[in-house]
Each structure stands twice: as C-alpha cells, then as structure tokens.
C-alpha cells in the first residue's frame, strides 16, 4: 500500500498527460475545461508526489 501511495502523484501526472495528448489528437483544443482540468491534475500530481515521498521516507 505504501508503494501505491508513493506513486499516486506520478500516476496522476501520467493520466493527465494522456488526457492532454488525447484531447489534442481528438481535436478538443477549443474546450478549456479539459485543458485546465488536466493542467490542474498535473500540478496536483507534482505536489502529491513531493509531499507523499517526503512523508513516507
């Protein structure tokens, strides 16, 4: 369980990046909610990754 929590931020970053790539490929560039949501998820993932790795080390 610790291993999953340590990598939760990284998983969130990868999922948000895939959503951004798919939105570009599918032509959803005009939908700001998808862009801002993915950007927010990447920022949240970076913060979670740093915080959880400091907490469990």
Secondary structure, 3 states (H helix, E strand, C coil): CHHHHHCHHHHHHHHHHHHHHHHHHHCCCCCHHHHHHHHHHHHHHHHHHHHHHHHHC
